[in-house]
Amino acid sequence: MCSSPARSARARPRSAARWLRQLDSHFSTALIVNPVLSANELMRAIATEFGLEAKGLDRHDTVAAINSFLVRQVQQCGDAVLII
């Protein structure tokens, strides 16, 4: 069974980026520094930050890709950190 403590971060983009770099390799990270995006743009930005291909996908398919990614993270005992 995988376990890790839930953490939250409230920081400016520069310190958030520094904090993300300090995480070990079992964490996949995404940092969105410009949250003034439409819902579709935000979903694509999150997917892209996690290294997923989102170009040409509608919001439903983008959310499905993110969901599949998160399920794979759980199966591999990994964690995902998203800071917006």
Buried (B, 14 or more C-beta within 10 A) or exposed (E): EEEEEEEEEEEEEEEBBEBBEEEEEEBBBBBBEEEEBEEEBBBBBBBBBBEBEBEEBEBEEBBEBBEEBBEEBEEEEBBBBBBB
